Amino acid sequence: MPIIVNLDVMMAKRKMSLNELSEKVDLTLSNLSILKTGKAKAIRFSTLEAICKALECQPADILEYREK
């Protein structure tokens, strides 16, 4: 898939654990883990907004498009 999820990169930059982010955005660890590993097929804008707010970043910091 040409959409790359850089959630792990942003979490490392902000020194935030998956548990901490899970609590801040009110998502289960398993759902966040699926997103973090790039296995998610979709993401809700409300979820993306909550993640960006918690990590103080922009959507482009988390999602990247790369042609194959």
Order of alpha helices (4+ residues) and beta strands (2+ residues): beta-alpha-alpha-alpha-alpha-alpha-beta
